[in-house]
Amino acid sequence: QVQLVESGGGLVQAGGSLRLSCAASGRTSSSYAMGWFRQAPGKEREFVAAIRWVGRQRYYADSGKDRFTISRDNAKNIAYLQMNSLKPEDTAVYYCAARNSGTSYYPQDYDYWGQGTQVTVSS
């Protein structure tokens, strides 16, 4: 089992920045991929970014490209999502997820999920 705990959400004005963290514990593995997803009220959960736990491959949704950066600290088992130039449409609950394989854009491919952290961007 892998446990994931997100933190770093909050209320920010448009144009501001937030850094989300996802701390992984339990049976983590160097082969795990980490993903960030978000879900706004009344909408489906959507892909934001993903990274292999080992390696440099990073993937982003078009909505966050050039504004969001996913990274990880292998020693601490923490994944990050740096979000800059935030927009009101970025408002959502952000979830981190892990899967014991390559990255995926699809939430149903991930095995483990955190509880989510709320990000609210005011205009």
CORDA-V457858 format. One record per helix or strand of 2 or more residues. SS is the DSSP state (@ for helix, = for strand). FROM is the first residue (numbers start at 0). LEN is the number of residues. Records with the same first field share a line. If there is no record, write none. Layout:
SS: FROM-LEN, FROM-LEN
This chain:
=: 1-6, 9-4, 17-9, 32-7, 45-7, 57-3, 67-6, 77-6, 91-8, 111-2, 116-6
@: 87-3, 106-3
